[in-house]
Amino acid sequence: MTLLVHTFVRGKSGKPHLLDDPPDGSDMAGFESCRTALWGSERVRALGARFLPELASYDLYVEPEDVDDFLAECELLRPHAAELDAHCGYREGYVAERLANITAAARRAQDVGGGVLVW
């Protein structure tokens, strides 16, 4: 299985509706094992992340009012991507690519007043 990242908007009923995936296929947020090995790891938590570690337990819904804070978290992790690659045993650039996909979804969410789903 693979973790995916999507932008969503909530309909009048409150149900989330996923927006179309980007045409370049940049909806990958990592392997399923990244839930615990990367995003939910103590290393990521120690860097100050609070949203992404939730993936260790369940799918992550970042509501529209939290998207700015979520983007700040992505920016907080970005300088540590190579360190996280090495720590988690991923190829060079893996974490940076996943963060870029997640960040792009969050920026799309900002543009439409939506949220981010990582699942």
Beta strands, then each sheet from edge to edge (+ up, - down):
strand 1: 2-10
strand 2: 16-18
strand 3: 28-31
strand 4: 60-62
strand 5: 115-118
sheet 1: 2+ 1- 3+
sheet 2: 2+ 1- 5+ 4-
end
